[in-house]
Amino acid sequence: MAGLSHFDSDGKAYMVDVSDKPVTARTAIAEGAVTMTVETLALITEGRADKGDVLGIARIAGIMGAKKTAGLIPLCHPLPVTKVALDLTPDETLPGIRITATVKTGGQTGVEMEALTAVSIAALTVYDMVKAVQKDMEIGAIRLTFKDGGKSGRFENP
């Protein structure tokens, strides 16, 4: 299990001890997309979804998801999240919704999982809000695009 920080020498999972790590400014950005038909996208962008403001509700859900990451992913540390911003952009070329989450903290470990969780929860919320009109939407392309701070420094994923 060399190189995997959440496993001990016997291969057992454990929560990494970050108590000796310095508190530093940390940022992570993740992205993903929900693909759908042009008709479903129009329903969202024109504000005609029966459940209401799809993008507004998904944005709030993504923020909540980032804040609850430690409760969802067993070995994540609870972090003092200082910023969560979600951008949900309709894209006719998909067609669908592109989602970007930016998460910041001043802490002893990074916020990559919080950014990825924010995107995932926002995407699931988009799906939930319009599943009555299209059940075959696809959620995908969820990935970390940027992180900065901590021992490993900056990472950029083009």
N, C-alpha and C positions, 0 to 999 in steps of 0.2 A: 504493500500500500504506500510505497515511497511517493512523496509529492502530494498526497492527499491529506489535507490538514484536519479533516474531521474523523480520522481513524487512528487508533493507537497501534502499537507494534503487533498486537494480536488481531488486528482487523476489526476491532469493535468501534462502533460509532460513539463519538463524544462531542460535547460542545467545547470549542477551542477557548482556552484561557487568554483573554485579551487584557487582563488587568495590568500588565506591565507595558502595554503599548501606549505610546503618547497620544493624546487627544489632538487630532488635526482636522482641518477642513476637508471634507470629502464630498464629492459630487458623482452622480451616476446618471446616465441618460440611456433609456431603452426605447425601442420602437416595435410596432407590430401593425397588423391590418386586419380588417374584417372585409371580406369580399362578398358581394351581393349583386343582385340584378340592378339594372339601371332604374327600374320601376321602384324597387325598395329604397334605393338611394334617394330618389326624388321624394318619396314619402317622408324621409328623414329631413332632407334639406328644405322642403316646403312646409315643414311643421304639421304634417297631416297624420302622424302616428297616433293611434288611439290612446297610447299610454302617456303621451305628452312629449316634452322636450328631450328627445333621445340623447343628444350630445351633451346637454347640461347635466342630465342624470348620470350619464356614463362618466363624465368628468368628476363629479362628486364621489361616485363609487370607486374610481381609481385612486382618488386621494385617500379615501377610507381604507382601501386595500393596502396602500403603502404603509399606513399607520398600523395596520394589523398583521404585518408580515411575520413578525416573531411568533404570533399565535397560530399561524398557518403552516409555517415551515419549521420543523422540529428543532433544528440546530442553529437557527438564526438568533442573534442577540437582539433583545429589545433596544431600540436606539432612540435618542432624542432627535427625531426628524425635525429639521428647521425650515424645510421648504419642500413642497410637492406641487409641481405644476404639470398639468396635462394639456396637450394640444390635440384635439380631434378634428381632423381636416377631411372634408369630403373630397374624393378624388374620382372624377368620372372616368379616368383611364383604367382604374382597377376593374370594374367600378366598385367603390366601397369607401370605407373610412380608414384613413391612416392615423395612427395613434402614437404620440411621443410623450414620454414622461421624464421629467427632470426631478431628481430628489437630492437634497443636501442635508448634511449633518455636520456637527463638530463632535467627533467621537473617536472611539478606539478601533472601530472596524467600519468597513465600507457599506454603502447603500445600494449596491448592485441588485440585490434581491428585492429591495423595496421598489426600485424602478421597474424591474421585470414584473413584479406582482401588480403594480399600478396599471401597467399596460394590459396585463392579462385580465384583471377584474373589469377594467373599462371595456375591453373587447367583449367579455361575457355579458356585460350589461347591455351593450348595443344589441347583441344577439337576443337577449331576453326581451328587450323593448319591442322588437319587430318580428319575432319568431312566428307570430300568428299569420303573417303574410308571406314569410319565406323561411322554411325550415332547413334548406340546404346551403345556408351561408357558410363561409369558411373563415375560421380564425387562424392566422398563421404569421409567419415571418417575424416572430417575437425574438428579439435579440438585444444584447447590450451593444450600444454604439460608442459609448464613451464612459470612462471613469477616471477620476483624478483624486490624488491624496493617498496617504498611507505609505507603507514600505515599498509597495510595488509601483507607486507613482502613477504616471499617466498611461492610459490605454485608449487607443482610437481604433474603431472597427468601421472601415469605410463602407 
